[in-house]
Amino acid sequence: MGEGRTIVNGLADFGLSSQWKYQLVFAPHLAQLPTMQQPNRDPSMEAILLAKPDVVLTMHRASVDLLEQNSIPTIFLAWREPEDVKACIALLGDIFHKPVVAERYRRYFDDTLARVTAKVGGLPISSRPTVLYFHPETVAQPRLIAEWWIPAAGGISVTNDGRSAENRTFSLEQVILWDPDVLMVTTPKDVITVYADPTFRQLKAAKHERVYVAPVGAHTWAHRTAEQPLTVLWTAKTLYPALFVDLDLTAEVKAFYRDFFGHDLTDAQIAEILSGTL
């Protein structure tokens, strides 16, 4: 929305690691602001009251009642499905009186998905790769929205059983039974874990070296983020490099951050984001 300077809270403690460095690239002033979230994700009420925000935006449902009890206008951003992403951006467009920006984002979102669907939509199920997005150390799939972006990019998510829970755990035996063609993880350490573990090394994905780290920009692309259209582009090109040989992912990502984040990133920065190695 071009309103980054209106943010009055700094990063939470977990956001101070190198993985979240682009938060400070996009909004450098956050480094000088106080943290307003406790380690357990509860709000730090004293800091919030001192800041006197006009509104608090939160994805932490348990905080809403506490904030409102202290007469702080609060908006809960329920962000689980892809349509929620566009709805939240539309809401921010209303809050900041920027409906044109919200509509531009909606068009980009829909157009990007249409471009991918045009290439992968007609592929038979039998030719689509099976994908497991997970944390190897906990043997869990951490985000429900992955059950959307994997099939949107033409893959078959092995954990997609109609679940509604945000997190799903499973056994090593189940992973072996799935034997996915592709593994997607969130950190470079996860890749090391996969190739070092004798169970995971049995999988087709490991044997064919198809283990990939999700990009990280403002947020991990595989999680709930305004970068969700980029998630689908990256996944589609990763799963079907021949189909998307003409897709210049560096140019796409650079244009996205310029148009929606107001930042001209260098090719080196784009490469870092796409590598997921922060």
C-alpha positions in Angstrom: 0.0 0.0 0.0 3.0 2.3 0.2 2.3 2.8 3.9 5.2 1.1 5.5 6.1 4.1 7.5 2.9 3.9 9.4 4.1 0.6 11.1 4.9 1.4 14.8 6.0 -2.0 16.0 9.4 -3.6 15.4 10.0 -7.2 14.6 9.1 -9.9 17.1 12.1 -11.8 18.6 11.9 -14.6 16.1 12.1 -12.0 13.3 15.6 -10.9 14.3 17.3 -13.8 12.6 18.8 -13.6 9.1 15.9 -15.5 7.6 13.8 -12.3 7.9 16.4 -9.8 6.7 14.2 -8.6 3.9 11.7 -7.2 6.4 14.3 -4.6 7.1 15.2 -4.1 3.5 11.5 -3.3 2.7 11.0 -1.3 5.9 14.3 -0.2 7.4 12.7 1.8 10.2 11.5 -1.4 11.8 15.0 -1.9 13.3 14.5 1.2 15.5 11.0 0.2 16.8 10.1 -1.7 19.9 8.9 -5.3 19.8 5.2 -5.5 20.7 4.8 -9.2 20.8 5.9 -11.6 23.6 7.8 -14.8 22.8 4.5 -16.8 23.2 3.0 -14.5 20.6 0.7 -12.6 23.1 0.7 -8.9 22.7 2.9 -6.7 24.9 0.1 -4.5 26.1 2.2 -1.9 27.8 4.2 -1.2 24.6 1.1 -1.1 22.4 -0.7 1.3 24.7 2.4 3.5 24.7 2.5 3.6 20.9 -1.3 4.5 20.7 -1.8 2.9 17.3 -4.9 3.9 15.3 -5.5 0.3 14.5 -3.8 -3.1 15.3 -3.7 -5.7 12.5 -3.3 -9.2 13.8 -3.4 -12.8 12.6 -3.4 -14.0 16.3 -7.1 -14.6 17.1 -6.4 -15.0 20.8 -5.1 -11.4 21.1 -8.2 -9.7 19.7 -10.4 -9.7 22.8 -7.5 -8.5 25.0 -6.7 -5.7 22.6 -10.3 -4.6 22.3 -10.8 -4.7 26.1 -8.1 -2.1 26.2 -10.1 0.1 23.7 -7.6 -0.6 20.9 -9.3 -0.8 17.5 -8.3 -4.3 16.2 -8.7 -6.1 12.9 -8.3 -9.8 12.8 -6.8 -11.0 9.4 -8.1 -14.6 8.9 -5.6 -15.8 6.3 -6.0 -19.5 5.5 -7.2 -19.8 1.9 -6.0 -18.1 -1.3 -9.1 -16.0 -1.5 -8.3 -14.7 2.0 -5.1 -13.2 0.6 -7.0 -11.1 -1.8 -9.7 -10.2 0.8 -7.0 -9.0 3.2 -5.3 -6.9 0.6 -8.8 -5.4 -0.3 -9.3 -4.7 3.4 -6.0 -2.9 3.6 -6.9 -1.0 0.5 -10.0 0.3 2.3 -8.1 1.1 5.5 -5.4 3.1 3.7 -7.8 4.6 1.0 -5.9 2.7 -1.7 -8.6 0.6 -3.4 -6.7 1.0 -6.8 -3.6 -0.7 -5.3 -5.8 -3.5 -3.9 -7.5 -4.0 -7.3 -4.1 -4.0 -9.1 -2.9 -6.8 -6.7 -6.1 -8.8 -7.3 -5.7 -8.6 -11.1 -2.0 -9.6 -10.8 -3.0 -12.5 -8.5 -5.7 -13.9 -10.8 -3.7 -13.3 -14.0 -0.6 -15.1 -12.6 -2.7 -18.1 -11.7 -4.4 -18.1 -15.1 -1.0 -18.1 -16.8 0.1 -21.2 -14.9 -3.2 -23.0 -15.3 -3.0 -22.4 -19.1 0.1 -24.6 -19.1 -0.6 -27.2 -16.5 -4.4 -27.3 -16.3 -4.7 -29.9 -19.1 -2.0 -32.3 -17.8 -3.3 -35.8 -16.9 -3.1 -36.7 -13.2 -0.9 -39.6 -14.1 1.8 -37.3 -15.4 1.8 -34.9 -12.4 4.5 -35.2 -9.8 3.6 -36.0 -6.2 4.9 -33.4 -3.7 5.5 -33.4 0.0 6.0 -30.1 1.6 7.2 -30.7 5.2 9.6 -30.1 8.1 11.8 -33.3 8.1 12.8 -32.9 11.7 9.3 -32.9 13.0 7.8 -34.9 10.2 4.9 -32.4 9.8 3.3 -30.4 7.1 3.2 -26.9 8.7 0.7 -24.8 6.6 -2.7 -25.6 5.2 -2.3 -23.2 2.3 0.3 -25.5 0.8 -2.7 -27.7 -0.1 -3.6 -24.9 -2.5 -0.3 -23.7 -4.0 1.0 -27.2 -4.8 -2.0 -28.2 -7.0 -2.3 -24.6 -8.4 1.2 -25.2 -9.8 0.3 -28.6 -11.2 1.5 -30.8 -8.5 -0.2 -33.4 -6.3 0.2 -32.8 -2.6 0.4 -36.1 -0.8 -0.9 -34.5 2.4 -4.1 -33.1 0.8 -6.8 -35.3 2.4 -9.4 -32.5 2.9 -8.0 -31.5 6.2 -8.9 -28.2 7.9 -6.2 -28.1 10.5 -3.2 -25.8 10.0 -0.6 -28.4 10.9 -0.5 -32.1 10.0 1.9 -34.6 11.5 2.5 -38.1 10.1 4.8 -41.1 10.5 8.0 -42.0 8.7 6.2 -45.1 7.5 3.6 -42.9 5.9 6.3 -40.8 4.1 7.8 -44.1 2.7 4.3 -45.2 1.5 3.8 -41.8 -0.2 7.3 -41.9 -1.7 6.9 -38.4 -3.3 8.6 -37.4 -6.5 9.4 -34.0 -5.0 10.2 -32.8 -1.5 9.9 -29.1 -0.6 11.2 -27.7 2.7 11.7 -24.3 4.4 15.4 -24.1 5.2 18.8 -25.3 3.8 19.2 -27.2 7.1 16.2 -29.3 6.1 17.9 -30.3 2.9 20.9 -31.6 4.8 18.6 -33.5 7.2 16.9 -35.2 4.2 20.1 -36.4 2.6 21.6 -37.4 5.9 18.6 -39.5 7.0 18.6 -43.1 5.8 14.8 -43.2 5.6 14.5 -40.0 3.6 17.3 -41.1 1.3 15.1 -44.0 0.2 12.6 -41.7 -1.4 12.4 -41.0 -5.1 12.8 -37.3 -4.4 16.1 -37.8 -2.7 17.4 -40.3 -5.2 16.7 -38.0 -8.1 17.9 -34.9 -6.1 14.5 -33.2 -6.2 14.6 -31.6 -2.8 14.0 -27.8 -2.9 14.0 -25.0 -0.4 11.1 -22.6 -0.6 12.1 -19.0 -1.3 12.1 -16.4 1.4 11.4 -12.7 0.9 9.2 -10.7 3.1 8.0 -14.1 4.3 8.5 -17.7 3.5 6.7 -18.1 0.2 5.4 -21.5 1.1 3.4 -19.9 4.0 0.7 -17.3 4.1 2.1 -14.2 2.4 1.2 -11.5 -0.1 3.9 -13.2 -2.2 1.6 -16.1 -2.8 1.4 -15.6 -6.6 5.2 -15.9 -6.8 4.9 -19.1 -4.8 2.8 -20.6 -7.6 5.2 -19.4 -10.4 8.3 -20.7 -8.6 6.6 -24.1 -7.9 5.4 -24.5 -11.4 8.8 -23.7 -12.9 10.4 -26.1 -10.3 8.0 -28.9 -11.1 7.9 -28.4 -14.9 11.2 -26.7 -16.0 10.6 -27.6 -19.7 7.0 -26.2 -19.7 8.2 -22.9 -18.2 11.5 -22.6 -19.9 10.4 -19.1 -21.2 9.5 -17.9 -17.7 12.1 -15.4 -16.5 11.6 -15.9 -12.8 14.2 -13.2 -11.8 12.4 -10.6 -14.0 9.0 -11.6 -12.5 10.1 -11.4 -9.0 11.9 -8.1 -9.5 8.8 -6.6 -11.1 6.6 -7.8 -8.2 8.7 -6.3 -5.5 9.1 -3.1 -7.5 5.3 -2.8 -8.2 3.9 -3.9 -4.8 6.8 -3.3 -2.3 8.2 -0.2 -3.9 11.7 -1.6 -4.0 14.1 -2.2 -6.9 16.0 -5.3 -5.8 19.3 -6.3 -7.4 19.7 -9.6 -9.3 21.9 -10.8 -6.4 19.1 -10.0 -3.9 16.6 -11.8 -6.1 18.9 -14.8 -6.4 19.2 -14.9 -2.6 15.5 -14.8 -2.1 14.9 -17.6 -4.7 17.6 -19.7 -3.1 15.9 -19.8 0.3 19.3 -19.8 1.9 18.8 -16.8 4.2 
